Amino acid sequence: YSQSYGFMQLYTTPRQMGFVGRLRYAYADKYMLEASARYDGSYKFAGNISGKRWGLFPALSLGWRVSEEDFMLGTDDWLENLKMRLSVGEVGVDDVSPYGFLNQYGQGSPVYLGGNRFNTLAVTSIANLNLTWARTRSFNIGVDASLWRGLLGVEFDLFYTHTYDMLTYMGGKYPPSMGGYYPIYENFGEQDSRGMELVLTHTNSIGEGINALHYNVALNLTYA
């Protein structure tokens, strides 16, 4: 990444660091749990302010294979798999120009003293020490089913996504009377989306042996 300020050139090398942990557990092929967490750091945020450069982003998913329960005995002839899923997780985004936590300077108007011209530096961007990760939190509830030995497969999901502390360019958020003397980026604004997704599949074969024709058909419906 490089940025020019007229009489000087600034070069930066992107630097990030992260730690990832994951725990998986399954019991009797019926109950499944997976917990994970990321601890990420970005050079784009201030390191001397607690909780700004580093962010913790957890996730949790649960699964229940209903088809393996005792009360589902007798359904093997038409139901091979029925599974319910629940997941929630959070990810971080640092999609912003670097060094927003520092004042940035550019070439200012020249000054004349004693008949001599002197170049000057002027503040072009005000530091925002509170700048930090934008976060996206996702929720999902789903059901998977396989019936009649693959003749019908069903995947159904309901989802909700909420993004907050968005890294927002503030050029049009302040009045002209401030003369551009404000941070370029702030954690400002939020948005969300929700919807559903349905996938229907059909798997079958025509004929037998080496001459058999195997085929698969899928239909995907999404509403958001």
C-alpha positions as CSV (number, residue, x, y, z in Angstrom):
1,Y,0.0,0.0,0.0
2,S,1.3,3.5,-0.9
3,Q,0.0,7.0,-0.6
4,S,1.3,10.2,-2.1
5,Y,1.3,13.6,-0.3
6,G,2.8,15.7,-3.1
7,F,6.4,16.0,-2.0
8,M,6.7,12.7,-0.1
9,Q,5.6,9.1,-0.6
10,L,4.4,6.9,2.3
11,Y,4.8,3.2,2.0
12,T,3.1,0.7,4.3
13,T,3.2,-3.1,4.6
14,P,0.0,-4.7,5.8
15,R,0.4,-6.5,9.1
16,Q,-2.1,-8.7,10.8
17,M,-1.9,-11.4,13.4
18,G,-4.5,-13.8,14.6
19,F,-5.1,-16.8,16.9
20,V,-7.7,-19.5,16.3
21,G,-9.1,-22.1,18.6
22,R,-11.8,-24.7,18.0
23,L,-13.5,-27.4,20.1
24,R,-15.6,-30.2,18.7
25,Y,-17.8,-32.7,20.5
26,A,-20.1,-35.4,19.4
27,Y,-22.1,-37.9,21.5
28,A,-23.6,-41.1,20.1
29,D,-23.7,-39.6,16.6
30,K,-26.8,-37.7,17.8
31,Y,-25.6,-34.5,19.5
32,M,-22.9,-32.3,18.0
33,L,-21.3,-29.1,19.3
34,E,-18.6,-27.0,17.8
35,A,-17.2,-23.8,19.5
36,S,-14.5,-21.6,18.0
37,A,-13.0,-18.2,18.5
38,R,-10.7,-15.9,16.6
39,Y,-8.5,-13.3,18.3
40,D,-7.3,-11.0,15.5
41,G,-5.2,-7.9,15.5
42,S,-4.8,-5.3,12.8
43,Y,-2.2,-2.6,12.3
44,K,-5.0,-0.3,11.1
45,F,-6.1,0.4,14.7
46,A,-4.4,2.0,17.7
47,G,-2.3,-0.4,19.7
48,N,-2.0,1.9,22.8
49,I,-5.8,2.0,23.4
50,S,-7.3,-1.1,25.0
51,G,-9.8,-3.1,22.9
52,K,-9.1,-1.3,19.6
53,R,-6.4,-3.1,17.7
54,W,-7.4,-6.6,18.9
55,G,-10.8,-8.2,18.6
56,L,-12.4,-11.4,19.8
57,F,-14.8,-13.1,17.4
58,P,-16.6,-16.2,18.8
59,A,-18.8,-18.8,17.0
60,L,-21.0,-21.6,18.3
61,S,-22.9,-24.3,16.3
62,L,-25.2,-27.1,17.6
63,G,-26.6,-30.1,15.7
64,W,-29.2,-32.8,16.6
65,R,-29.7,-35.9,14.4
66,V,-33.3,-36.5,15.2
67,S,-33.3,-39.6,13.0
68,E,-31.0,-41.4,15.4
69,E,-33.4,-41.1,18.3
70,D,-35.3,-44.1,19.7
71,F,-38.7,-42.5,19.0
72,M,-37.8,-42.5,15.2
73,L,-37.5,-46.3,15.0
74,G,-39.5,-47.6,12.2
75,T,-38.8,-44.7,9.8
76,D,-35.7,-46.3,8.2
77,D,-37.7,-47.4,5.1
78,W,-38.4,-43.8,4.1
79,L,-36.2,-41.5,6.2
80,E,-32.4,-41.8,6.2
81,N,-31.4,-38.6,7.9
82,L,-33.1,-35.8,9.8
83,K,-30.9,-33.2,11.4
84,M,-31.5,-29.8,13.0
85,R,-28.9,-27.1,13.1
86,L,-28.4,-23.9,15.1
87,S,-25.4,-21.5,14.7
88,V,-24.4,-18.1,15.8
89,G,-21.1,-16.3,15.2
90,E,-19.3,-13.0,14.7
91,V,-16.6,-11.9,12.3
92,G,-14.5,-8.7,12.2
93,V,-13.8,-6.4,9.3
94,D,-10.9,-3.9,9.0
95,D,-11.6,-2.7,5.5
96,V,-10.3,0.9,6.0
97,S,-7.3,2.9,5.1
98,P,-4.3,2.4,7.5
99,Y,-3.2,4.8,10.3
100,G,-6.6,6.4,10.8
101,F,-5.6,6.6,14.5
102,L,-2.8,9.0,13.6
103,N,-2.9,12.6,12.4
104,Q,-1.9,12.6,8.7
105,Y,-0.2,15.5,7.0
106,G,0.1,16.9,3.5
107,Q,1.6,19.9,1.8
108,G,0.1,23.1,3.0
109,S,0.1,26.6,1.6
110,P,3.5,28.2,1.2
111,V,4.7,30.8,3.6
112,Y,6.9,33.8,2.7
113,L,9.4,35.1,5.2
114,G,12.0,37.8,4.4
115,G,11.3,37.3,0.7
116,N,11.9,33.6,0.9
117,R,9.3,30.9,0.2
118,F,8.9,28.0,2.7
119,N,6.9,24.9,2.2
120,T,4.6,23.9,5.0
121,L,2.8,20.9,6.4
122,A,-0.9,20.9,7.2
123,V,-3.1,18.3,8.9
124,T,-5.1,16.5,6.2
125,S,-6.8,13.9,8.5
126,I,-7.6,14.1,12.2
127,A,-6.6,11.0,14.3
128,N,-9.4,8.8,15.5
129,L,-8.0,6.8,18.4
130,N,-11.3,5.0,18.9
131,L,-11.4,3.4,15.5
132,T,-11.8,-0.3,15.7
133,W,-13.1,-3.4,14.0
134,A,-16.5,-3.5,12.3
135,R,-18.5,-6.5,13.4
136,T,-20.9,-8.8,11.6
137,R,-23.1,-11.2,13.8
138,S,-24.9,-14.0,12.1
139,F,-27.7,-16.3,13.3
140,N,-28.8,-19.4,11.4
141,I,-31.5,-22.1,12.1
142,G,-31.6,-25.0,9.6
143,V,-33.0,-28.5,8.9
144,D,-31.5,-31.2,6.7
145,A,-33.4,-34.3,5.6
146,S,-32.8,-37.2,3.2
147,L,-35.9,-39.3,2.2
148,W,-36.5,-42.4,0.1
149,R,-32.8,-43.2,-0.3
150,G,-32.0,-39.9,-1.9
151,L,-35.0,-39.4,-4.1
152,L,-35.7,-36.3,-2.1
153,G,-33.2,-34.2,-0.2
154,V,-34.2,-31.0,1.7
155,E,-32.1,-28.2,3.2
156,F,-33.9,-25.4,4.8
157,D,-32.3,-22.4,6.5
158,L,-33.5,-19.2,8.2
159,F,-30.8,-16.6,8.6
160,Y,-30.3,-13.1,10.1
161,T,-27.2,-11.0,9.8
162,H,-26.5,-7.8,11.7
163,T,-23.5,-5.6,10.9
164,Y,-22.6,-2.8,13.4
165,D,-19.8,-0.4,14.2
166,M,-19.4,-0.1,10.4
167,L,-16.2,1.6,9.2
168,T,-17.8,4.6,7.5
169,Y,-16.3,7.4,5.5
170,M,-17.4,10.6,7.2
171,G,-16.8,13.1,4.3
172,G,-20.5,13.9,4.0
173,K,-21.5,13.6,7.7
174,Y,-20.1,16.9,9.0
175,P,-21.0,20.5,8.0
176,P,-18.7,22.4,5.6
177,S,-18.1,24.9,8.5
178,M,-15.8,22.4,10.0
179,G,-13.4,22.8,7.1
180,G,-12.6,19.1,6.8
181,Y,-11.1,19.1,10.4
182,Y,-12.6,15.8,11.4
183,P,-11.7,12.1,11.3
184,I,-12.1,10.6,7.9
185,Y,-13.4,7.3,9.2
186,E,-15.5,6.4,12.2
187,N,-17.3,3.3,13.5
188,F,-20.7,4.6,12.5
189,G,-23.9,3.0,11.3
190,E,-25.4,-0.5,11.2
191,Q,-27.4,-2.6,8.8
192,D,-29.1,-6.0,8.8
193,S,-30.5,-8.6,6.5
194,R,-32.7,-11.6,7.0
195,G,-34.2,-14.3,4.8
196,M,-34.6,-18.0,4.0
197,E,-33.0,-20.5,1.7
198,L,-34.5,-23.8,0.5
199,V,-32.6,-26.4,-1.5
200,L,-34.4,-29.5,-2.9
201,T,-32.4,-32.3,-4.5
202,H,-33.3,-35.5,-6.3
203,T,-30.8,-38.3,-6.9
204,N,-31.6,-41.4,-8.8
205,S,-30.3,-43.8,-11.5
206,I,-31.8,-45.3,-14.6
207,G,-30.8,-48.9,-15.6
208,E,-28.4,-51.2,-13.8
209,G,-24.7,-52.2,-13.8
210,I,-22.1,-50.4,-15.9
211,N,-24.8,-49.0,-18.3
212,A,-26.7,-47.3,-15.5
213,L,-27.3,-43.6,-15.8
214,H,-26.9,-41.7,-12.6
215,Y,-28.3,-38.2,-12.3
216,N,-28.8,-35.4,-9.8
217,V,-31.2,-32.5,-9.9
218,A,-31.2,-29.5,-7.5
219,L,-33.5,-26.6,-7.0
220,N,-32.4,-23.6,-5.0
221,L,-34.8,-20.9,-3.7
222,T,-33.6,-17.9,-1.7
223,Y,-35.6,-15.0,-0.2
224,A,-33.8,-12.1,1.5
